[in-house]
Amino acid sequence: MTGAAARRPRRTRPGRPGYPNSPEASHMPIVAPHHVLDPDGQPHGALRRPLAPLNGQLPVAHDLLLLRYPGALRPLDRGGPPSWARRTLRTHPWVTVARAPSMTGARELWLPVMARGPRRGQRFDAMAPRSTVARILRPEQLTDRLKLLPPRRVSAIPGLTALRAVTGLITDHRLTWGPIGAIGYELATGEPVAGPLSPLRLVLRAPAWLSRRDAMKLWRELGRLDVELDAELEIRNRVVPLGRYARGTVGRANSGRHPSQSAMSRASGR
C-alpha cells in the first residue's frame, strides 16, 4: 500500500464511527452554515464556539432544531427530498418540529420535522434522529431576537413589526408565548423567508385554562394589530385556536391533543 493510499480517509457505513446514526456521532464537530446566528446573535461564517448543550431537552412542536447532519433525515415520502430541500439544508440545516407523533427505535428517538424552503409553500416533511440535533430554539426564546435583524428588514415585514406590540399585550395575561411559522424561522436563523403577506403565527402556552372573558379580551386586542394573525392556545398538552376558544365554538373537552409532545413524554418516562 502506498503512502497516499494509506492516508486516504475511509468511507463510513451505517453503524460505523463517523456515520450520523452511530453513537459516536454526537461527539463529532458541528459544521455551522454561514447564516446561523451565534449565541450573541451575530452571523458568522464558521463556528467560533461550541453550541450550548441540550441538557436533556426533548423537542416539542414548533421548536426549531439545528442539525449536525441534515443527511440523516428520513423523508416521509418514498421519492426523497426535493432539490430545493437539499440545497437549503446544505447551507441552513434548520428544521421545525411538526405536530405529529415521534417514533422510538432500538437506539434512537425519531422526531417529526419540517424543512422550510425559500419560497412560500415549500415544505419537506421528514423524521430526524434526536442524536443529530445540535441546538434547540423554542418559540419563547425568539422574541428577544428581533433586535438582531436589520431595522429596515423589520419595518418591511408587518409580522416582524407587530412583535413589539404583541409583547406588551400578552405580558399582561402572564402567558408564555413565541412566534412560529415563517416569522419564527427568520428570527431563529436570520434567513429572510418571511414576506409582506406572511401572517404572524403565535403559540400561547399556559399552565391552566384561561377564562372565556380573558381569552376574548386577548383575542380582540391582538385583532387590532395591522397584520394577519393566527394564535393557538396550548394547555396541558392540548391545543385549540385562541379565537375559536374565546368565541366558545370549541371547548376544553374537544380540543386537539399535542401528539408530538405526549409521545415524546412517554418515551422519556415523563
N, C-alpha and C positions, 0 to 999 in steps of 0.2 A: 504493500500500500504506500503510495507516495505521500509526501508531507502535505500537499494541497488537499489530497483526498482525505487524509486523516483529520484535517481541520474543518471539513465540510460539516455543517450542522445536520443533525439527524432530524428527519421528518417525524412529527409526532402522530400518534394514533389515539383513538379513544381509549381511556384507561391508563395511558402513559403520562408521566410527568410532563407538564407543559401544555396539555390539552385542556380546553376550557372547563370540561366537566370533571377533571381529576381533582383529588383532594389538595394537590399542591398548587392548583390554580389560584387560590385565594391569597397566596403569598407572593405572587408574581407582580412585576411592575405594572403600573397603570399608565396607559397611553392616553393623554388628555387631548381632546380636539381643540382647534385653535379658537373657538368661541366660548369655551367653558369659562365660567367666572370662578375665580379663586375665592378662598374664604373671606377676603376683604372686598370682594365684588369687582375686581379688576380683571378684564380679559387678558389672556396670556397665550403664548404660542407653545409653551411646554410646561409641564407640571413643576412648579417651583418648590412645592412642599407636599407631604403626604396628605391625602384627603382625610377628613375626620372619620374615626372608626364608627361602625354601625351600632356598636354597643347592644347587639342582640335585638335591634328593632325589626319588627315584622311589617313590611309594607302593606298598606291598605289602599282602597280605591282612591284615585286621584293623586296619589303620591307620584312624584317624578323620580325616576331612577337613572343614575349614571352607570353605564355598563362597562366593565373591563373588556369584555369580549362580545361585541354585538353578533359575531358569527355563531355564538352559542344559542341564539334564538331558534325556537322551533315553530315554523309557520303553522297556523291552523288550517290553511288551505294546502292541498297537495301540490299546487303549482309553484310554491316557493315565493320568496319576496319579490315584489316588482322592482324594476331597475331604479326607480326614484328612491325606494326604501334603502336599497344597498348603498346608493350614493349618499343619502342623508345620514345613515347610521355610521358610515365610514368617517365622516367629519364631525357629526354631532350625535354621539351614542346615548341619547336620552330617550327614554320611553315613559309612558304613563301607565300606571296600574289600572286595569279595567275592572269594572264592577261585574265580576264573574268568579266562579269557584276556582281555587287553586288546586293543584294536584300534587300528591306526595308519592315520590318514587322510592326505590330501595335506599338511596343515599342522598336524595335531593328533593327540595321543595320547589315546585314549578309555579311561577306566578303568571297570571293572565295580564298581558301588557298590550299597549297600542303605540305604534310609532307614527308620528305626525309628519306629513310632508310639507314642502314649501308652499303648495297650492291648497286652497280650500277644498275640503272633501277628500284629500289624500290620507288614507288610513291603512295601516298594516297591522293586523292582529296576529299575535304570536304568544308563546309561552317562554318565559325567561327563567333560567335556573337561579335560585337565590344566591349561589356561590359566586356568580359573576357580577353581583351588584356592588359597586364601589361606593356609592353615596346615595342617600335618600333626602329629598327635599319635599316637605309636606306643605300643603296649601297655606297653612297658617304661618309658615316661615317666609312666604313670598311677599307679604305686604310691605316689609321693610326694604325690599329690593327695588322699589320704584325709583329711588334716588340714584340708582346705578345706571339707569337708562338716560340717554341724551335728552335734555329738555325739549328739543324740537320734535323728537320722536314721540314723547309723551303727549305733547299738545296736538299731534296729528292723529292720534288714535283715541276716540271717545272712551273706549273701555278702560284705557290706562288713565286718562284724565279724571274719570269718575272715581277712581280708587280712593283718593284723599277724602272725598265726601262720604264714601261708604264707611271709612274707618270711624268717623265721628258718629254716624248713625247706629252702627252695630255695637259700638263700645257701650252705649247706654243700656243695651239689653244683656250685657255680660255673656256674650256668646263667643266661642272660639270659631274663627272663620278664616277663609282664604279664597283667592281666585283660582279657578280651574279653567279648563279649555285652552284656547289659543292664548288668552291673556296670561294665564298662569304659566304656560310653557315658555312664553317670551321672557317673563320675569325670571324664570329659573335658569334659562340657557343664554339669554342675551340675543338669541336668534330672532330676527324680525318676521314672525309668522302671522301676527295679528294684523288685521286691516281695518279701515274706517267703518266697515259694516259688521265687524266681529262683535257678537254680544258679550256682555260682561257676565260670566257664569260664576256663581259663588256656591260654596258649600258652607253651611252653618251647622256647627256641632254644639250640642247642649247635653248636660247630664240628665235632664228631665224635660218632660213635655212643656212647651210654652202654653199659656192660656190663649184662647182664640183671640181675645182682645189684644194681647201683646203682639201676637203674630200678625193680626190685621194692621196694627199701628206700624209695625216694621215694614210690612209689605207696601203700605201706602207711601211711607217715607222713601223707600227705595224706588218706587214707581215715579217719583218726581224727578229723578235723575235723567239727564238728557242722553240716555243710551238704552238700547235694548238690553234687558236684564233677565236673567234666569237664576233662581236661587233654590237650592234643595236643603231641606232640614234633616239632619241626621241625629238620631237619638237612640241610644242603646241598640245599635246595630240595625235600626230601622230607618228607612229613608222615605221622605214624602216631599213633593213640591211645596214650597212655602205658600205660594198663592192659593193652591187648592186647599191646603190645610187651614189657612186663615179664613177662607170663604165657607168652610165646613163641607166641601164636596168630597173630601176624603178624610177618614178618621184614623185613630191610632191603631185600631184592630186590623184594618186592611191596608196599612202602609207596607211598602215593599221592604223585604229583608235585604240586608247588606251581605251578599253571598261571599264576596272575596274576604271580607273581614272575619265572618263567622267561620268560614272554612279554615282560614289560617290560624284562628284562635284555637280551633280543635287540634290542629296539627302541632301547635306549641304547648298544648295542655292547659291553655288559659280559658 
